[in-house]
Amino acid sequence: MRASEAIFERAKRVLPGGVNSPVRAFRAVGGTPPFITKGKGCRIWDLDGKEYIDFVGSWGPLILGHSYAPVLQAVEKAMRNGLSFGAPTAIEVDVAELLVAMVPNIEMVRMVNSGTEAVMSALRVARGVTGREKIIKFEGCYHGHSDAMLVGAGSGALTQGEPDSKGVTQGAAGDTLTAQYNDLHSVQALFDANPDEIAAIIVEPVAANMGVVPPQKGFLEGLRAMCDKYHALLIFDEVITGFRLARGGAQEYFHVRADIVTFGKIIGGGMPVGAYAASREIMRQVAPTGPIYQAGTLSGNPVAMAAGLAQLQILDQNSGYYTDMERKAQAMAQAMRNSAEKHHIKLTVNQCGALLCPYFTDDPVNTFTDTKKSDLEQFKQYFHGMLARGIYIAPSQFEAVFINISHKDADIAAACSAVDAVFADL
């Protein structure tokens, strides 16, 4: 029995499904997950000593790669002074000032501990500022596991929220309205059906929790126009796209203004952290300067802030990284298309910036409904074929491939060679 198999059996006795986050259990693809022991650059090693080229990167935040020396040095220096104080530290101000300098249209920041907490808090702010209760989200877009966001579309795009998880009450989900990503008509219908009731639209600027579905031309601009027309707020959930698409995130990349932006672990160099940010006018409504309450003992944790500051400073000073990562993502996406054509595999590859996702269908993938056309059995074979060849990708059709600066051209070539071999077997 491999070491990963043995510890997975132990884990299943003390952790639900043997994991602390569901996708890690490999339920969607079958088999035993490799338990990881270390990472360096774009490579990781499991308990059995097997080496992989990693295209998950802790689900996106390790944009500089694993164990990047300046980040580790910053963490080591910070932790020698203590792990947590529950009191203000200067480095929180340093990170907030850098965020404000890098990201368009924000003037103040509140640090929290995760992307889920950032979204939960941003929704509260939107409701508090507007005095309205309803939120529009999009089917297939994930915004963390707070009750109000665990909602699917029900019987159709215009259905009011139905809880997508046991334990979520109808009341908690009832003010969440679900539209179709890349479909402005479905959004307009919700505004028409709920006049003067909608506080905000929340959207992943690139839908990266149903694979990778970029916004079609005019979609984000249309959301901005509707929010202006109906006096609602536009929230960009940039837990994945923030500092990954561009130095200033999706607002810079797509040239569309958001009212509130949420961030996740990328602003902590991969450590547990999140933030929400907006104009000074909006953020002054947050306690202690305003009536909208939100707090956290570990918010602005100095060790996480040190890691985040080190990473963000490097990204701020090296805007060319984004061009390079996008070039590599484009090359990998095109190589996948070429291999699929050569081996007569039905495949559509979506790519945006340093994100990409192959779908096993020859139809365009522009909506959540489109993503469901992908052949999941073929994805399982593809996943295990890549894993066997030392390429670590997300164990789900509906997740992104993440390119980071530590991926060299040779690493991309190795991954593309593995894809070609797997497609030949398919």
PyMOL commands that set and color helices and strands:
alter all, ss='L'
color gray80, all
select helices_A, chain A and resi 3-14+16-18+22-25+69-79+90-102+115-130+147-149+170-173+184-193+219-230+249-254+265-268+280-283+302-317+320-342+368-371+376-388+409-425
alter helices_A, ss='H'
color red, helices_A
select strands_A, chain A and resi 36-40+43-46+51-54+108-112+134-138+151-152+162-163+176-179+198-203+233-237+260-263+274-278+348-352+355-359+391-392+401-402
alter strands_A, ss='S'
color yellow, strands_A
deselect
rebuild
show_as cartoon
